[in-house]
């Protein structure tokens, strides 16, 4: 005969079961990681820009130097304490911002930590900063693609969203998400205990008070959409993409010129880059990689501009998006080793153009046609 459940004072113990300790992703985990990545990137860009414009000031007088890595560490500590102390939903985005800004301030000074001379401007600093940014962004992308349909995952999500009930009326979106988790959990027979719990809780959530829809938010969103339609119609948006892709493509083709000069050699082929002289006939690995990458990106962006001119929107935006992803995810790592200030400007321009491309695709390429 099989083993029977053993009744205890606190419930029924089921033989063969054990507590699971594998990590469970939060329902808003991907959004929080994206917020960390954005806060990190913006912090590094703003910090570098501020230091350049102010002449690299030092706080602390002639004896002490309060580096911004200290403020970054303080924000990391604050973010950790917030996450450990409070369970409100608004703590999650606040923690993400503290972690992103704190990490940006700390990692921005990585050059001082990896060199004996405490060299903030060491060429290896910018690639390390950029790789950290890409790693966080990559984790956010992977988290977004994770399927959150396992019973344990839904149970965790439902338990977290139930805290909204304690704070007062639910928003329509929060109520719909919570009911969806409970409905799916109740229908899943792989965990009868969780299914029974979901069936017991669902009527309480269905009867919970719901706040009226945010009319101001919807009105603001509608006003922004109307303003976009007026200020940036399709022809203007396409023209902006064509100009951006063409100009950035031509600028990127400078990499092809550098590559040709490096391979040609000769007495007139001396290059000066960020106060460093590249002697004739030498081919530094990072410069070769950056030049080749910039050449590929430039050719792709020019092809995308031609496609947009010819009205091939889907092809043109796809090629331009591929070129910008290659630049942002790969070429800029090598470029940062050569010129930290240049890569900051390149990232801002390329990311802005990528946002324009994605918005154009959402409005005119992949959007469902009316009727």
Secondary structure as GFF3:
##gff-version 3
##sequence-region A 1 371
A	DSSP	beta_strand	6	8	.	.	.	ID=ss1
A	DSSP	beta_strand	11	13	.	.	.	ID=ss2
A	DSSP	alpha_helix	29	54	.	.	.	ID=ss3
A	DSSP	alpha_helix	68	85	.	.	.	ID=ss4
A	DSSP	alpha_helix	89	107	.	.	.	ID=ss5
A	DSSP	alpha_helix	110	114	.	.	.	ID=ss6
A	DSSP	alpha_helix	123	145	.	.	.	ID=ss7
A	DSSP	alpha_helix	151	161	.	.	.	ID=ss8
A	DSSP	alpha_helix	163	166	.	.	.	ID=ss9
A	DSSP	alpha_helix	172	187	.	.	.	ID=ss10
A	DSSP	alpha_helix	192	206	.	.	.	ID=ss11
A	DSSP	alpha_helix	215	231	.	.	.	ID=ss12
A	DSSP	alpha_helix	234	252	.	.	.	ID=ss13
A	DSSP	alpha_helix	254	264	.	.	.	ID=ss14
A	DSSP	beta_strand	271	273	.	.	.	ID=ss15
A	DSSP	beta_strand	276	278	.	.	.	ID=ss16
A	DSSP	alpha_helix	285	309	.	.	.	ID=ss17
A	DSSP	alpha_helix	313	326	.	.	.	ID=ss18
A	DSSP	pi_helix	327	331	.	.	.	ID=ss19
A	DSSP	alpha_helix	332	338	.	.	.	ID=ss20
A	DSSP	alpha_helix	340	360	.	.	.	ID=ss21
A	DSSP	pi_helix	361	365	.	.	.	ID=ss22
###
